[in-house]
Amino acid sequence: MSRINLDEPRWDQSTYAGRARHFFTVTNPMNLFCTSAQLDWSREVVTKYRTGEKLDLSDDEIWKAKHMYDSAFHPDTGEKMLIIGRMSAQVPMNMSITGCMMTFYQTTPQVVFWQWMNQSFNALVNYTNRAGDSPISQNTLVTSYLAATGGALGTALSLNAMVKSLPPLVGRLVPFVAVSAANAINIPMMRRSELEQGVPCFTPTGEKVGLSPNAAREGITKVALSRVCMAAPGMVIIPLIMNSLEKRGILARYPRINAPLQIGLCGIILTFATPLCCAIFEQRASIHVDKLEPELKDKLRALKSSTEYVYYNKGL
């Protein structure tokens, strides 16, 4: 029997369909219910299999262990991630926060509280899913968090003041604009050590070339774009639905359905939007050698490597 390559996902990551299947397993909320014993078993299976030890398990069982392992352990450090920072927590956490952001957006206290909640969660997710194995300093954590929260609040409050005389639908779209602005601030700030020091880059055979800030910039840009795309379906489609219900007087007759309906719709949409948008770019991203720093190009020449691309973990 040929051995499984556990350093690669089960499905072809060069195709969007393969990446989507992979992320449907990674973001599956059911992974949150895995016990500590199950996660320890998955790590043991993956570790033993990688060392070449024979295991009395089928291919499907080995892949099950790998998917369980990937859902809870950081790909670079191997550390168990905080449970609410894992990608499998994205749907339940985001459906609750996003639904409430779109329900409670009309008063300043509501905007402040829910934007703060959202940025607190985003900061935790960005830290948990950072690329590489470099620690993030406390100073970076605090400044990134404050900058993103301030950016989101400033955008939301200023836009709310500007759109008061405009149709209600415009006001319902303010949270999406604020979230997009915050993502553009939060992700680069939280991962600025990568921008300064670089992320580890590897040849196709797995040999480490060095750290590349250029690769970090490219990877962080891709993550920020995928996060905006992830938020867009729910935060644009749902306001259209709610605006239509408001015009028909349904929300006035049944005001208690407002928040539960938006949270439920968010859950349905995010179940698909989260993995499908994570799959837009490969997690094991590639960068052309010509875009690398001169010292990395020199090292590749010293290695007599003819590769045109090197690879790095862009994060999620």
Secondary structure, 3 states (H helix, E strand, C coil): CCCCCCCCCCCCCCCHHHHHHHHHHHCCHHHHHCCHHHHHHHHHHHHHHHCCCCCCCCHHHHHHHHHHHHHHECCCCCCECCHHHCHHHHHHHHHHHHHHHHHCCCCHHHHHHHHHHHHHHHHHHHHHCCCCCCCCCHHHHHHHHHHHHHHHHHHHHHHHHHCCCCCHHHHHCHHHHHHHHHHHHHHHHHCHHHHHHCEEEECCCCCEEEEEHHHHHHHHHHHHHHHHHHHHHHHHHHHHHHHHHHHCCHHHHCHHHHHHHHHHHHHHHHHHHHHHHHCCCCCEEEEEHHHCCHHHHHHHHHCCCCCCEEEEECCC
